[in-house]
Amino acid sequence: MTAQADILYNGEHDTWEVRRMSDVTTRVRGNLAAIEPYKPGLSDETLRRELGNRRIIKLNSNENALGPSPLAIEAIRKELPRLHLYPDGASDLVREAIARHHGISPDQVLVGNGSDDVIKLVSETFLEPGDEIVVPHPSFSQYGFGAQVMDARVRPVPLKPDFTYDVDAMAEAVTPRTKIVYLCTPNNPTGTVLKRSEFEALMARIPDDVFVVVDMAYDNYALDEERLQLRPEELQRGNVGFLFTFSKLYGLAGLRVGYLVANADVIQFIHRVREPFNVNRVAQIGAIAALEDVEHVRRSQALASQARFQYGRLAEHGIRVVPSEANFCLVEVGDGAAVFEALMRRAILVRTGFRGLESYVRITFGTPEENEMCIAALLEVVGQTH
Ligand SMILES: *Cc1c(COP(=O)(O)O)cnc(C)c1O
């Protein structure tokens, strides 16, 4: 029995426990010992248990404060009597809807059980033990997770002090062992974007056999005209993929739908590691309806614009807010963990604990009223915890 296999993480209490385990655990793959379980923002259910019936302002997981697309809810309701039927395994109708949306062809689209699923599928498609991936830091943790599961190495490249991309450093981190480079724009948790000119400069220095995955989970919130955006002709490049999700602007995080857009040659290989029914029937139906819910999209974008303005006012109080193109912002508060705790006691949930960002909290945009309450609480709390 290995020492590592004896130590178990208890997610519910955030503790590590030593336990006697069966001998079969000595035979799990060696690389699993190093994997720290993902720590999600506290779920609605957990919060209700901890905080009782108080009104909870949940600004910790970048969910849409408006809720799900109403058209999606309606379509899902109508689909429920058909739940005894397997879903369409290849998500054909969803891929066609997505293809129309971006002006591309369905064979350039792969749909997953959330973009987390897609990240894992891309990892399984490319990575062998000892391979490397390059990721920006700080950024979304799932890229590294996908690599660790495959026993590949993660090379983090720090963003610049203003949280924009360091293109030179990214290019220099690529080695002959590099199989995937991840970019995230707008980046989570900073809200900053990659400019098209920066992307072009980077691509010019990246070998054609390295797959570049651009995660655009928040792109439909962004306004910056200079940012990298998906253009159909981009996919002629064989080595670029764009990752999107229905979890954020479309308000369907609980449904789990994400997708990758890339050259059809790459897509057909990723299909080989996909589970036959990886996207469920209601998720498919809901996603198609949400794509067409122009009104919900418009309202969600307007809410984010208003929130940017609201949080921007923190600067008048000497509190730094990183300019954000997403539906959240990073706020410099001094002691991030202390501010998190103090807000939590007021039933306001934000996110902290990003490595290297100990003096920040990330706040998801809520309704205008929720934002005002959060800002007021923050102004009180930051004074006390400094
Ligand atoms: C939230 C988020 C996603 C979405 O993940 P899903 O699995 O589709 O819910 C992807 N990338 C980033 C950067 C995110 O913040």
The ligand as a Gaussian input file, in Angstrom:
#p B3LYP/6-31G(d) Opt

LIG

0 1
 C      -17.233000      28.156000     -16.630000
 C      -16.147000      27.913000     -17.613000
 C      -16.263000      26.930000     -18.574000
 C      -17.526000      26.156000     -18.696000
 O      -17.448000      24.893000     -18.236000
 P      -18.701000      23.949000     -18.470000
 O      -18.105000      22.615000     -18.228000
 O      -19.145000      24.117000     -19.900000
 O      -19.754000      24.333000     -17.496000
 C      -15.228000      26.729000     -19.472000
 N      -14.140000      27.496000     -19.433000
 C      -14.009000      28.479000     -18.547000
 C      -12.818000      29.342000     -18.582000
 C      -15.004000      28.711000     -17.604000
 O      -14.860000      29.679000     -16.699000

